[in-house]
C-alpha cells in the first residue's frame, strides 16, 4: 500500500528548514532526521551518510526506479553565521513580507531544498520512469566535502546518475562553469632576539611580508594571462591574502607570523601551478631572509580547503536538460564556488541552476522572493514530467 505523508507547501517546508540552526560549525543532524521522518511518511527510500565525527550527515533519497541514469537535485543544508549582522527579525523564523520570504538560508539554499521536498508527492504520483534523487549535504560553506561520501558510492551501492543539477541561486539561469577555491594557512617560524641584534635571530614578520609580496607578484602574473573565454568577472585567476598576524613586541624579533591566503582559479588553471610558484618564493625567503644568519627559521603551509572549479561541458546531458527546464538558450558562469566541481571530477555531467539571486545570500535579512519560489516550482514540475516520460542522458 502506498504511504501518504503530510502535504506541505514549499513555504511550509521552507519555514521548517529555516527553523533549524545549521550554521556550518554546528550539527545538521536535527534537520536531516526531520527530513528522514518526512520521507518515511511518504515511503521514499533514502540513505544517510554521516561524516567521520558523526555530528553531521548527508541524505540521499530516490523517487522512482532504483537504477542508473537518473537526475540528482543537490542542495546543501548548512548556512553561514548570523553573528554580527543586523536582522530585523529572528533569522531562524521564516518571515513573509512584501512578496519575500526572509530567513537565514532562505535563498542559500533551503529554498531549493524545500521545493525538492515539496514535490515529492507529485514525483510519487507521476510514476517516474527515470529516477529523481534528492541529495542534501553539509559543509558546503566550508569545504564542499559534504557530498564526497555519497559521490563515492555512485555505481557501487547507489545508482550512478546521468545528470546533476546543483540548485544554488542563479535566478534559474544555467551555469556551466565557476572558479575553483583553494585556501591556505602559512606560518613563518623565526627566532626571537633583541631587535638591536638582528643577526642573533630571524624576523618572522619581515619574512612573511616578503612572502606576501611574492603572492602579489604571482597574482599579477596569473592576472596578466586573463580569461581566454571572456566569460568570468573578474576575467582572471585571483590571489588574495586576507589575514595576517605575528610578533609580541616592537623590540623583539618576532618568533612567528601567520597569514591566510587563497586563490580562485579559472577552470583551466592547473591546481598545482600557484602552490608551486609559492614554493619557489618560500625557498628563496627561507634561504635569503630567515636563515641568512644561521639555521633559525622555517615556513609551513597547510591547505585548509580545496574546492574544484566547474569546467564547461557544452552539450552535456545536464546542460541540455537544465536549459530546457529553465526555458533558456544559453549558459552563464557564476563567481562563487559550489559542490558542482566535485560531481564533475567524478565524471558526472553537472550544472548549477536554482531559484533566487546570490545577491541576497549571506546578507542580514536574507530572502528569496515568492516569485522565485514559484518559478523554481515550475522548473522542478517540468523535471517531474520529463522523468515520468522516461528522460535519458543519451
N, C-alpha and C positions, 0 to 999 in steps of 0.2 A: 504494500500500500504506500502510495506517495505521501511523504510528510508535507505538512503545510505549516510554515512558520509565521512569524509576525510580519505583516506587510507594512514596512516603514518607508516613508518618503525619503528622498535624498536629504532634505533639510533635517528630518528627524534623525537620520543616521549621522549626518554631519555634527549635529548637536551632541550626540553620544560620543563620537570620536574626539571631538574637541574637548570634552569634559575630562579626558584622560591627560594628565600632565606627563607628556612623553618627551621632555627635553632630552637631548641626546645623552646627557650624563646620567640619566635615570633609566629605570627599567621600563620596558614597554609591555611587560607580561600581562598586567591587568587588561590592557586594550586587546591583546592577542587572545586572551582567554574569553573575553566578551564576544569577539568576532567568532571564535570557535563555537560558542554556545548558539549564536545566531545561525551559523552554518549547520550545526547539528539539528536545529529545529526544522531546517529545510531538507535534511538528509543529504547534504553536499559533502563528499569526501574531501579530506584535507590532510596534510602532514604539517607538523610543527618542527622547525629546525632551530634548536637553541644554539646560542653561542657557547664558547668554551667555559665561560664563567657561570652560565646557566641563568643569568639575570636578564637576558634579552632573547628574543626569538623572531624568526621569520615564519610566515604561514603561507602555504601553497595549496590552493583549493582548485578543484577541477569540476566544471559543469559540462556534461556531455560525455562522449565515449572516452575511455582511458586509453588513448592511442597517440602516436606521434603526429606532428603536423598541425597542432593547434595554435592558438593565439594567446600569448601571455599579456595580461594587463598588469603592469608593475608599478606599485606605488609605495613610498616609504611612510612609516608611522612616526618617526622621530621629528621633533621640531627644534628650532633654535630657542635660546633663553629669552625670557621677558624682563629679566633684571635690568634696572636702569632705564627702562622705556616708560614713557608716559601714556598709559592706556586710559581711555575714558570709561571703560567698564572692565569687568573681570575677564581676562584673556581666555579663561577656560570655561566660560559660559557663553554659548553662542548668542549673539545679539543680532536681530534682524531690524534694519532701519534703512530707509531711503533706497530700497532696491538692492541692499547689500547684506551679506552675512559676515559678521565680524567675529573673530576669534583666532587664537594662535593656531596656525596650521590650516586655517580655512582654505587658503589657496595653495599652500605649500606643505603637504599636498593631500590633506584629508578630504578636501572637496572631491578629488578624483577617486579616492578610496571609497567615499560614501556612495558615489554614483555606481561604482562597480558592484558594491554590496546591494544597493537598492534594486539593481536589475537582475539579481539572482532569481527571483520568482519568474521573470519573463524568460530568462535563459532556460529554466527548467521546463516551462510551458512550451517552449519553441521546439523541443525535441531535437537538439543540436546534432547535426551530422559531423561537424568539426568542433572539437572541444575548445572551450574558453577557460583559461586558467587565470586565477587572481593571485598575485604574489604581493604580500605585504611584508616589507623589510624593515630593518633598523639600521642605525648609524650612517644613514646617507649623508647627513650633515657633517659627519666627521671623516669617514674613510671610504664610503660607498662599498664597504665589505659585507654589509648585511645580506646581500644576495648571493654571496660566493658559495656558501654551503649548498644552497638549493641548485645553483647552476651546475655544481659538480655532480649532482645526482641525475641531471638530464641524460636520458639514454641509458641509465643504469636502472634504478628503481622508480624513476619518474619519467613520464613521456618526454621526448625531445620535441620542443615546439618548432613550428615553421616560421613564426614571426613574433617579435616582441614590440609592444608599444609601451614606452615609459611615459606615464601621464603627468610629467612636470608641466607647470603652466606655460603655455606657448600661445594662448588665445586661439587654440586649435589650428595654428599653423604647424606644418610638418617639418621638424628639424632633423636633418640628416647628418649634422656634424657639430661638434663642440670641441673646445680645447681640453687638454689634459691639465691636471694639477698635481704637482709633486712638492711636498713641503719638507723642510729640513730644520734641524737644530744643531748649530755648530758651536762647540765650546773650545775656546783657546785657553790652554793651560800654560801659565807663565811661572815666574818665581819671584817671590816678594823680596824687596830690598829697599834701602833708603833711596829716595828719589835723587839725592845728590850723588849717588854711586851707581849709575845705571849698568855698569859693567859687572855688578855683582848679582844681577838677576835678569829677568825677561819680562817686559811690559806686555801683558796680555791684551790690554785695551788698545794700545797702539798697533799691535799685530792684527787684532780684529778689525781695526779701522782700515788697514791695508787690504784685508780680505774683502771687506765691504766695497772698497774702491775697485777691487778686482771683479766683483759681481757687477758693478756699474759698467765696467768695460765689456764684460760678457753680454750684459743687457744691450749695450749699444751695438755689439757685433751681430747678435741674432736679430735685433730690430731692423738693422740695415738690410737684411735679406728680404724683409717684407712678407707679404702673403700672396703667393702666385695666383691663388684662386680669386682674390679680391672680395671674399665673402665675409671676412671677420672684421669686427670693430672692438679693439684696435687691430689693425691689419698686420700684426707681427706677434711673435712669441715675447712674453713679458717676464722679466726677472725683478723680484721685489724683496727688500728687507723690511720687515715690519716691527721687530722688537730687538732691542739691544740693551745690555746692562753688564756692569762689571766694576771691580775696584772697591776699595774700602775707605781710602783717604787720599787727599790731594798729594801728600808727600810720601806715599808708599807705591812702589811699583806693583801694579795690580797682579794678583795671583791668577785670576780667572776673568774671562769675559765670554758671555754667551749671546748669540744672536740667532733669530729665527728668520728663515727666508723661504722663498718659493719660486717656482716658475710655472707659468701657464703656457703650455706648448701648443702650437698648431698641430693638427692631426698627423702631419708628415714629419714632425720633428723626432729624430731618434731619441729614445728615452735616456740614453747614457751620454748624450752629447754635452749637455750643460754640466752634469756632475763630473765628467772627465775634464772639461775646461777648468772647473773649480779646483779639481785635484792638482792641476798644474800650479795654480795660484797658491794652494796650500803648501806644496813642496817648496816653492820659492820663498814664501814668507817664513816658513819654519826654518829654513836654512839661513836666510839673509837677515831676518829680524829676531825671531825668538832665540835662536841658538848661535848668534854671532859671537857671543862672549863665553859660550860653554853649552853643555848639553842640558839646557834649562827647561825647554818647553816642548809642547806637542799640541796638535789640533785634532779634535774628534768631531765627526759629523754623523748624526743619526737621521735616518729618514722617518718622518712622522706619518706621512700619508702619501699614498701613490694611487691616483685616480686616473685611469687611462682615458685618452680622448676618444671621441667618436668620429670615425672617418666616413666620408660619403660612399655609399654603395648605390650608384644610380640604377634604378630599375629593380631594386631588390623587392622580394615579396612584401616586406614590411612597409617599404616606401609606397608601393603601388596600392596596398590595402589602405594605409592611412590617408593617402591623398584622396582616394575615392570616398572614404567615410567622412572626411572633413570637407569635401567639395572644393579642394584646392587643385591648382595646376602647376605648382612649383614648390620647391623646398626652401628652407631658410637655415641659417646657423643660429646658435644661441651662445651668449657669452659666458654662461655658467656651466659647470660640470655636473654630470649625472651618473647614475648607475649604468647607463646605456653602453658605455665602453666595455664594461665587464661582460655583458652579454655578447657583444661583438667579438671580443677576444676568444670567446667560446665557440665562435663560428655561427652565431645566431643572427639573422637579419634583424636589425633593430633601428627604430626611430624614436624621437621624443615628440609627443603630441598630447596636450592636455588642456583643460579649460582654465580660464583666468589668466591674469597677467603676472609675470615675475616682478613687475614694478611694485606690487603690493606685498611681496614676500619679505619676511624678516623685519617688517616695519611695526611700530606701535599701531594699534587698531588695524591690524592685518585683516583683509577682507577678500571675499570673492563675490562678484555680482550675481544676483539671481538669474540674470540673463545668461551669464557664462555657465552657470549650472544647468540651465535649460538646454543650452547648446551642447554641452557635454553629454547630457542625457540622450539627445538626438544622435550624437556621434556613436554612442555605445549601442543604442537601439538598432542602428543600421548594422553594426557589427553582429548583433544577435541574428538579424535577418540573413546576413551573408553566411554565417556559420550554420544556420538552420538549412540553408540551401547547399551546404557542403563546400564552402570556400576551401581552396587548396593553395599551398605556397608554390606549386609548379604550374 
